[in-house]
Amino acid sequence: MEEREFLALADAELARIEAALDGLLAADAADFDYELKPGGIIEIECGDGTKIIVNRHMAAREIWVAARSGGYHFKLADGRWIGTRDGEDLAAVLARCLGEQTGVAVRLAL
């Protein structure tokens, strides 16, 4: 995949994540806030002070998630961002991590 194509696809997915997080905040579904950082990074800060970092990784052509439970890498396959280790969907992993760190089960509609 060319760099330009990866950037467009990764940025579109990050925008979907941002919209899903906005929806959770509007519904007061969990105690967290987030900030967009330069370079395709979303920093989520949970009420207990822990963080989840979502970013695009240009060299690997992946989206990475760093959470208290570990690090996760996702590659685009058939229009979905799929975990490179376990085949799990990005939205499912991010929702699980956010739920673990806020203590509230959440669902992300990406």
ChimeraX commands (.cxc) that place a marker at each C-alpha (Angstrom):
marker #1 position 0.00,0.00,0.00 radius 0.5
marker #1 position 1.36,3.40,-0.93 radius 0.5
marker #1 position 2.02,5.94,1.83 radius 0.5
marker #1 position -0.65,8.35,0.59 radius 0.5
marker #1 position -3.30,5.61,0.49 radius 0.5
marker #1 position -2.38,4.41,3.98 radius 0.5
marker #1 position -2.57,7.96,5.38 radius 0.5
marker #1 position -6.01,8.52,3.87 radius 0.5
marker #1 position -7.37,5.19,5.16 radius 0.5
marker #1 position -5.80,5.49,8.62 radius 0.5
marker #1 position -6.94,9.10,9.03 radius 0.5
marker #1 position -10.48,8.11,8.04 radius 0.5
marker #1 position -10.44,5.38,10.70 radius 0.5
marker #1 position -9.08,7.79,13.31 radius 0.5
marker #1 position -11.90,10.20,12.42 radius 0.5
marker #1 position -14.44,7.38,12.95 radius 0.5
marker #1 position -12.86,6.65,16.33 radius 0.5
marker #1 position -13.07,10.33,17.24 radius 0.5
marker #1 position -16.77,10.43,16.28 radius 0.5
marker #1 position -17.46,7.28,18.31 radius 0.5
marker #1 position -15.68,8.77,21.34 radius 0.5
marker #1 position -17.70,11.98,20.93 radius 0.5
marker #1 position -20.86,9.86,20.96 radius 0.5
marker #1 position -19.82,8.17,24.21 radius 0.5
marker #1 position -19.00,11.52,25.80 radius 0.5
marker #1 position -22.32,13.02,24.70 radius 0.5
marker #1 position -24.16,10.06,26.22 radius 0.5
marker #1 position -22.06,10.36,29.39 radius 0.5
marker #1 position -21.37,6.65,28.92 radius 0.5
marker #1 position -17.96,6.52,30.61 radius 0.5
marker #1 position -15.51,8.71,32.53 radius 0.5
marker #1 position -12.83,9.74,30.03 radius 0.5
marker #1 position -11.71,12.55,27.80 radius 0.5
marker #1 position -9.54,12.60,24.74 radius 0.5
marker #1 position -7.23,14.89,22.84 radius 0.5
marker #1 position -6.07,14.83,19.23 radius 0.5
marker #1 position -2.32,15.14,18.94 radius 0.5
marker #1 position -0.28,15.97,15.82 radius 0.5
marker #1 position 0.76,13.10,13.61 radius 0.5
marker #1 position -2.37,10.98,13.77 radius 0.5
marker #1 position -2.54,10.36,17.53 radius 0.5
marker #1 position -5.58,10.14,19.78 radius 0.5
marker #1 position -4.76,10.28,23.49 radius 0.5
marker #1 position -7.60,9.05,25.70 radius 0.5
marker #1 position -7.35,9.86,29.41 radius 0.5
marker #1 position -9.58,7.84,31.70 radius 0.5
marker #1 position -11.03,9.12,34.95 radius 0.5
marker #1 position -8.48,7.16,36.97 radius 0.5
marker #1 position -5.59,8.88,35.18 radius 0.5
marker #1 position -4.65,5.95,32.95 radius 0.5
marker #1 position -4.31,6.51,29.22 radius 0.5
marker #1 position -5.01,4.77,25.95 radius 0.5
marker #1 position -3.04,5.91,22.93 radius 0.5
marker #1 position -4.27,5.25,19.38 radius 0.5
marker #1 position -1.94,6.16,16.54 radius 0.5
marker #1 position -1.10,5.40,12.96 radius 0.5
marker #1 position 2.29,3.81,12.40 radius 0.5
marker #1 position 3.54,4.82,8.99 radius 0.5
marker #1 position 6.46,2.39,8.60 radius 0.5
marker #1 position 4.38,-0.69,9.44 radius 0.5
marker #1 position 1.23,0.65,7.71 radius 0.5
marker #1 position -0.74,-0.17,10.87 radius 0.5
marker #1 position -2.85,1.47,13.54 radius 0.5
marker #1 position -1.48,0.85,17.01 radius 0.5
marker #1 position -3.27,0.93,20.37 radius 0.5
marker #1 position -1.39,1.15,23.67 radius 0.5
marker #1 position -3.46,0.48,26.77 radius 0.5
marker #1 position -2.94,-0.74,30.32 radius 0.5
marker #1 position -3.63,-4.29,29.11 radius 0.5
marker #1 position -0.94,-4.17,26.40 radius 0.5
marker #1 position -0.09,-3.07,22.90 radius 0.5
marker #1 position -2.13,-3.98,19.83 radius 0.5
marker #1 position -1.37,-3.63,16.11 radius 0.5
marker #1 position -4.00,-3.55,13.35 radius 0.5
marker #1 position -3.60,-3.98,9.60 radius 0.5
marker #1 position -6.23,-3.17,7.00 radius 0.5
marker #1 position -7.79,-6.33,5.53 radius 0.5
marker #1 position -10.94,-6.39,3.41 radius 0.5
marker #1 position -11.91,-2.90,4.59 radius 0.5
marker #1 position -11.49,-3.66,8.31 radius 0.5
marker #1 position -8.65,-2.98,10.74 radius 0.5
marker #1 position -7.78,-6.43,12.09 radius 0.5
marker #1 position -5.39,-7.36,14.92 radius 0.5
marker #1 position -2.15,-8.82,13.63 radius 0.5
marker #1 position -1.87,-11.33,16.51 radius 0.5
marker #1 position -5.42,-12.50,17.03 radius 0.5
marker #1 position -7.57,-11.21,14.16 radius 0.5
marker #1 position -9.72,-9.17,16.55 radius 0.5
marker #1 position -11.41,-6.02,15.23 radius 0.5
marker #1 position -9.99,-2.60,16.20 radius 0.5
marker #1 position -13.35,-1.33,17.49 radius 0.5
marker #1 position -13.78,-4.39,19.74 radius 0.5
marker #1 position -10.29,-4.08,21.21 radius 0.5
marker #1 position -10.59,-0.35,21.78 radius 0.5
marker #1 position -14.02,-0.75,23.42 radius 0.5
marker #1 position -12.69,-3.52,25.66 radius 0.5
marker #1 position -9.65,-1.46,26.70 radius 0.5
marker #1 position -11.79,1.60,27.37 radius 0.5
marker #1 position -14.22,-0.50,29.41 radius 0.5
marker #1 position -11.40,-2.04,31.45 radius 0.5
marker #1 position -9.88,1.34,32.23 radius 0.5
marker #1 position -13.13,3.19,33.00 radius 0.5
marker #1 position -14.96,0.34,34.70 radius 0.5
marker #1 position -17.95,0.76,32.37 radius 0.5
marker #1 position -18.76,-1.55,29.46 radius 0.5
marker #1 position -18.85,0.48,26.26 radius 0.5
marker #1 position -19.48,-0.23,22.62 radius 0.5
marker #1 position -17.83,1.69,19.82 radius 0.5
marker #1 position -19.76,1.92,16.59 radius 0.5
marker #1 position -17.12,2.50,13.91 radius 0.5
marker link #1:1,2 radius 0.2
marker link #1:2,3 radius 0.2
marker link #1:3,4 radius 0.2
marker link #1:4,5 radius 0.2
marker link #1:5,6 radius 0.2
marker link #1:6,7 radius 0.2
marker link #1:7,8 radius 0.2
marker link #1:8,9 radius 0.2
marker link #1:9,10 radius 0.2
marker link #1:10,11 radius 0.2
marker link #1:11,12 radius 0.2
marker link #1:12,13 radius 0.2
marker link #1:13,14 radius 0.2
marker link #1:14,15 radius 0.2
marker link #1:15,16 radius 0.2
marker link #1:16,17 radius 0.2
marker link #1:17,18 radius 0.2
marker link #1:18,19 radius 0.2
marker link #1:19,20 radius 0.2
marker link #1:20,21 radius 0.2
marker link #1:21,22 radius 0.2
marker link #1:22,23 radius 0.2
marker link #1:23,24 radius 0.2
marker link #1:24,25 radius 0.2
marker link #1:25,26 radius 0.2
marker link #1:26,27 radius 0.2
marker link #1:27,28 radius 0.2
marker link #1:28,29 radius 0.2
marker link #1:29,30 radius 0.2
marker link #1:30,31 radius 0.2
marker link #1:31,32 radius 0.2
marker link #1:32,33 radius 0.2
marker link #1:33,34 radius 0.2
marker link #1:34,35 radius 0.2
marker link #1:35,36 radius 0.2
marker link #1:36,37 radius 0.2
marker link #1:37,38 radius 0.2
marker link #1:38,39 radius 0.2
marker link #1:39,40 radius 0.2
marker link #1:40,41 radius 0.2
marker link #1:41,42 radius 0.2
marker link #1:42,43 radius 0.2
marker link #1:43,44 radius 0.2
marker link #1:44,45 radius 0.2
marker link #1:45,46 radius 0.2
marker link #1:46,47 radius 0.2
marker link #1:47,48 radius 0.2
marker link #1:48,49 radius 0.2
marker link #1:49,50 radius 0.2
marker link #1:50,51 radius 0.2
marker link #1:51,52 radius 0.2
marker link #1:52,53 radius 0.2
marker link #1:53,54 radius 0.2
marker link #1:54,55 radius 0.2
marker link #1:55,56 radius 0.2
marker link #1:56,57 radius 0.2
marker link #1:57,58 radius 0.2
marker link #1:58,59 radius 0.2
marker link #1:59,60 radius 0.2
marker link #1:60,61 radius 0.2
marker link #1:61,62 radius 0.2
marker link #1:62,63 radius 0.2
marker link #1:63,64 radius 0.2
marker link #1:64,65 radius 0.2
marker link #1:65,66 radius 0.2
marker link #1:66,67 radius 0.2
marker link #1:67,68 radius 0.2
marker link #1:68,69 radius 0.2
marker link #1:69,70 radius 0.2
marker link #1:70,71 radius 0.2
marker link #1:71,72 radius 0.2
marker link #1:72,73 radius 0.2
marker link #1:73,74 radius 0.2
marker link #1:74,75 radius 0.2
marker link #1:75,76 radius 0.2
marker link #1:76,77 radius 0.2
marker link #1:77,78 radius 0.2
marker link #1:78,79 radius 0.2
marker link #1:79,80 radius 0.2
marker link #1:80,81 radius 0.2
marker link #1:81,82 radius 0.2
marker link #1:82,83 radius 0.2
marker link #1:83,84 radius 0.2
marker link #1:84,85 radius 0.2
marker link #1:85,86 radius 0.2
marker link #1:86,87 radius 0.2
marker link #1:87,88 radius 0.2
marker link #1:88,89 radius 0.2
marker link #1:89,90 radius 0.2
marker link #1:90,91 radius 0.2
marker link #1:91,92 radius 0.2
marker link #1:92,93 radius 0.2
marker link #1:93,94 radius 0.2
marker link #1:94,95 radius 0.2
marker link #1:95,96 radius 0.2
marker link #1:96,97 radius 0.2
marker link #1:97,98 radius 0.2
marker link #1:98,99 radius 0.2
marker link #1:99,100 radius 0.2
marker link #1:100,101 radius 0.2
marker link #1:101,102 radius 0.2
marker link #1:102,103 radius 0.2
marker link #1:103,104 radius 0.2
marker link #1:104,105 radius 0.2
marker link #1:105,106 radius 0.2
marker link #1:106,107 radius 0.2
marker link #1:107,108 radius 0.2
marker link #1:108,109 radius 0.2
marker link #1:109,110 radius 0.2
view
